[in-house]
C-alpha cells in the first residue's frame, strides 16, 4: 500500500511540474503577442505571472528585459537581462547581451556597453547582432573607424539586416566616404524601401549627392582608385533645376548609374573588401540585368511621389524584379547602358 502511495505522489509531482511548465509557456506566448502589439506593460504582467508559476524561467526573464527596454525603463532592462547572462542560458545569451548593451548605451554608459559586447564576442563567438551593437556604441562615441569595422563584420555575417546597412551608411558619410555611403544607403533601401526611416535615409542620401562641396573638400580626393571629383562634377552638371519630382528622380537614377558604371570599370582581382566583393558585384548585376530602372523606382518609393505612383501602377514589374533579385536569376533583357559606355554629361 505504501508503494502505491509513493507512486501516486511521484506521478502527481511529475504532472504538476509538466502543468506548470505548460502554463508558464502559455503565459509567455501571450506576453510576446502583446509585446509585438506594443502593449509592453500588459506583456510584463504576463511574464510576471509566468515567473510565479516557474521562477527559473529564463524565457520569461529575457522577455521581461526586452519589454522594459521598449518602455525605456533601462534599469529594469539591465536587471533582467543580467539574470539571463549570469544563468548562462545559451538559447537567449546573445539576445540578453544585446538588451543589456542597449540599455547601457541609452544610459550613456557607452564604455560599459563596449566592454560588455567584447565579453559577449568572447563567450558567444561572431554574431552579427553583437557586432551591430558594437558598431552602434562606437558610433555614439564618435569613433567612426571602429564603428565601420564592426558594422562591416555585421553585414558580412548577415547580409539581410537592414539596420546594419543604415548605420554603416551614416558612419561612412560621417567619415567623408560618400561613394561607399551612397551604396550602403541604397542597399538599406533595397531591404526596407517604404518605412518612416526609409524616407529619412533617402533624404540623407539625396542631400549627400546634391550638397555643394568646396574645391578643397576631402570628399573630392581620390579614394581606393575612385575619382570622386569626376563623379562630383558629373553630379553638378546634371543637378535638377526645379523641384519637380520626376526631374529629381531622373537625376537620382542617373547618379546611381554613373556610380555603378564607374566602380564596375575599376573592378579587378586586386581590389578586396566589402565594397568590391559585395556592393559592386551586386549593383553591377542589377545594372546589367535591365532592371535598373525598376530598381531605382523601388528604392525611391518612400521619397518621390512619382515613384510611389509608378509602384502602385506597376506591381507586376516590381514583383518580377523582387523575384529575380531573391532568386539570383539571370535575365536576357538588355541593359539600357552597356558597361563599356559612359553616361552623357550634359
Secondary structure by P-SEA (a helix, b strand, c coil): caaaaaaaaaaaaaaaaaaaaaaaaaaaaaaaaaaaacaaaaaaaaaaaaaaaccccaaaaaaaaaaaaaacaaaaaaaaaaaaaaacccccaaaaaaaaaaaaaaacaaaaaaaaaaaaaaaccccaaaaaaaaaaaaaacaaaaaaaaaaaaaaaccccaaaaaaaaaaaaaacaaaaaaaaaaaaaaaccccaaaaaaaaaaaaaaaccccccccccccccccaaaaaaaaaaacccccccaaaaaaaaaaaaaaaaaaaaaaccccccccccccaaaaaaaaaaacaaaaaaaaaaccccaaaaaaaaacaaaaaaaaaaaaaccccccccccccccccccc
